[in-house]
Amino acid sequence: MRCAGPAGTARTLRFETANLKYLRTRTRVKLVQLVDANDVNLDGSLDFTPPFDRPYDWTKAGRKDLFSYLVTPQGLAEVSTYADGIGPWKRYIVSTKGTDADGDGQADDVNGDGVVDEADRTLLPPTSVVEDAHRLGLFVHTWTFRNEQRRLPADYKGNPVNEYQQFYGLGVDGVFSDFPDTARAARILFLISENPDYAKCLVGANAHVGHGKHQLRCKGLGWDD
């Protein structure tokens, strides 16, 4: 998988590790280690039902670690030897839990719409994955963000922008979104909330706002602003 980063920077992404290690010896393109899981359990822990339990090359090699190892301090240190960034599923950063009021072991239809989905779940406290990755010099691109109400935990009040705002506030360096217009609008709102001077970039042609060390680059309002 390849994608374009800021200013068209090419990035290569893989769920396996061996191919990234090989590519590190052959290219200067930014490499991203993706981190998967199968689902989220009722209590918010991640489910690692195969084939979403570990990188396929680990399965072939007999390595027993799960995908979750890659976001531990030890795993991140290993990733930093061959990749530039890490791309964990967003539930590694902020997970969700269901409600089981009747004790049947199954998540309840909390909002009463007749189906049990993410809208019936609530957020758990963020993990330290972003901070831990940044400490080792890895950027963090997380996935996948969508707009549908059924895919938004109850805490976001049905507004997808609220989800982006939380993850931007946690310091992620990029997101994968099926609705890039929403991701972009939310990013601009986040930047303005952090520094109101960014609003001037939206109404003028100036390339920069402010002076000296407080100068902001308006062009693109991208991740590197």
C-alpha positions in Angstrom: 0.0 0.0 0.0 1.3 3.5 -0.9 -0.1 6.9 0.0 0.8 10.5 -0.4 1.9 12.5 2.6 2.5 16.3 3.0 3.7 18.0 -0.2 3.1 14.7 -2.1 5.7 12.7 -0.1 5.3 9.1 -1.0 4.9 6.6 1.8 4.9 2.8 1.7 2.7 0.9 4.3 2.7 -2.8 5.2 1.1 -5.0 7.8 4.1 -7.4 7.5 7.5 -6.6 8.9 9.9 -8.6 6.7 9.1 -6.7 3.5 9.6 -3.3 5.3 13.0 -4.4 6.6 13.9 -5.4 3.0 12.6 -2.1 1.6 14.7 -0.2 4.2 17.8 -1.4 2.4 16.5 -0.4 -1.0 14.7 2.9 -0.7 14.6 6.2 1.1 10.8 6.4 0.8 9.1 6.8 4.2 8.0 3.4 5.5 5.0 2.8 7.8 4.4 -0.3 9.9 0.6 -0.9 10.0 -0.9 -2.5 13.1 -4.1 -4.5 12.9 -6.5 -6.4 15.1 -9.8 -8.2 14.5 -12.3 -6.4 16.7 -12.9 -4.8 20.1 -14.3 -6.9 22.9 -17.1 -5.9 25.2 -14.7 -4.5 27.8 -12.6 -2.6 25.3 -9.8 -5.0 25.0 -8.8 -5.9 21.5 -9.7 -9.2 19.8 -6.9 -11.0 17.9 -8.9 -13.8 16.1 -6.8 -15.1 13.1 -5.9 -14.0 10.5 -5.9 -10.6 12.2 -3.7 -11.8 15.1 -0.2 -11.1 13.9 1.7 -10.1 10.7 1.6 -13.0 8.2 5.3 -13.2 8.0 5.4 -13.9 11.8 2.9 -16.7 11.3 5.0 -18.3 8.6 8.2 -17.9 10.8 6.5 -19.3 13.9 6.8 -16.0 15.9 4.0 -16.0 18.5 3.8 -12.3 19.3 0.5 -10.6 18.4 0.0 -7.3 16.5 -0.3 -5.6 19.9 3.4 -6.2 20.6 4.2 -3.6 17.9 2.8 -0.8 20.0 4.6 -1.8 23.3 7.7 0.2 24.1 9.8 -2.9 23.1 7.8 -3.3 19.9 8.0 0.3 18.9 11.8 0.2 19.5 12.0 -2.7 17.1 9.9 -0.9 14.5 12.1 2.2 14.8 15.0 0.2 13.4 13.4 -0.3 10.0 10.4 2.1 9.6 9.8 5.8 9.9 6.3 5.7 11.3 3.6 3.4 12.7 0.0 3.1 11.6 -2.1 1.5 14.4 -5.8 0.9 14.1 -7.3 3.8 16.1 -8.6 1.5 18.8 -5.0 1.0 19.9 -5.0 4.7 20.7 -8.6 5.2 22.0 -10.7 2.0 22.5 -14.4 1.7 23.3 -16.5 -0.4 25.6 -20.0 -1.8 25.3 -22.7 -1.9 27.9 -24.1 -5.2 29.3 -26.8 -4.2 31.7 -28.6 -7.5 31.6 -25.5 -9.6 32.2 -25.9 -11.8 29.2 -22.4 -11.3 28.0 -23.5 -9.4 24.9 -23.4 -5.6 24.2 -26.7 -3.9 24.6 -28.6 -1.7 22.2 -28.2 1.4 24.3 -29.6 3.9 22.0 -32.6 1.7 21.1 -32.3 1.9 17.4 -32.7 -1.8 16.9 -29.1 -2.7 16.2 -25.9 -3.0 18.2 -23.1 -1.0 16.7 -20.3 1.5 17.6 -22.9 4.1 18.4 -23.8 2.0 21.5 -20.3 2.1 22.8 -18.4 4.6 24.9 -14.8 5.8 24.9 -12.1 4.5 27.2 -9.2 6.7 28.3 -6.5 7.1 25.6 -3.4 4.9 25.7 0.2 6.2 25.6 0.8 4.8 22.1 1.2 8.2 20.4 3.5 9.5 23.1 5.6 6.3 23.2 6.0 6.3 19.4 7.0 10.0 19.3 9.6 9.4 22.0 11.3 7.0 19.6 11.1 9.4 16.6 8.2 7.5 14.9 5.3 9.4 13.4 1.8 8.1 13.9 -0.8 7.7 11.2 -4.0 6.0 12.4 -7.1 4.6 10.7 -9.9 4.5 9.5 -12.2 7.4 10.1 -15.7 7.5 8.8 -18.8 9.8 9.0 -21.6 7.3 9.5 -23.5 7.7 12.8 -23.3 3.9 13.4 -19.5 4.1 13.4 -19.2 6.9 16.0 -19.1 6.0 19.7 -21.8 7.8 21.7 -19.3 10.3 23.2 -18.9 12.0 19.8 -22.6 12.9 19.8 -23.0 11.9 16.2 -20.5 14.4 14.9 -17.5 12.9 13.1 -15.5 16.1 13.7 -15.4 15.4 17.4 -13.6 12.2 16.8 -10.9 13.9 14.6 -10.6 16.6 17.2 -9.8 14.1 19.9 -7.1 12.3 17.9 -5.6 15.5 16.6 -5.4 16.7 20.2 -3.6 13.4 21.2 -0.9 14.3 18.7 -1.4 11.9 15.8 0.6 13.0 12.7 -1.9 11.9 10.1 -5.2 9.9 9.6 -6.6 7.6 7.0 -10.1 8.7 6.2 -12.9 7.6 3.9 -14.2 11.2 4.1 -11.1 13.3 3.5 -13.2 16.5 3.2 -14.3 16.0 6.8 -10.8 15.2 7.9 -9.5 18.3 6.3 -12.2 20.6 7.8 -11.7 19.1 11.2 -7.9 19.6 10.9 -8.4 23.3 10.1 -10.8 23.7 13.0 -8.3 22.1 15.3 -5.5 24.4 14.1 -7.6 27.4 14.6 -8.6 26.2 18.1 -4.9 25.9 18.9 -4.0 29.2 17.4 -6.7 31.6 16.3 -4.3 33.4 13.9 -4.7 30.4 11.6 -8.1 31.8 10.7 -6.3 34.6 8.8 -4.9 32.0 6.4 -8.5 31.3 5.2 -9.3 34.8 4.2 -6.1 36.1 2.7 -3.4 35.2 0.1 -0.5 35.7 2.5 1.9 32.7 2.7 2.6 33.4 6.4 0.9 34.9 9.4 2.8 36.5 12.3 6.5 37.2 12.7 9.6 35.6 13.9 9.3 32.3 15.9 5.6 32.8 16.0 5.2 32.9 12.2 2.8 30.3 10.8 3.0 28.9 7.3 -0.5 29.1 5.7 0.1 27.1 2.6 -1.9 23.9 2.8 -2.6 24.1 6.5 -1.0 20.6 6.5 0.4 18.3 9.1 3.8 20.1 9.0 2.4 23.5 9.8 
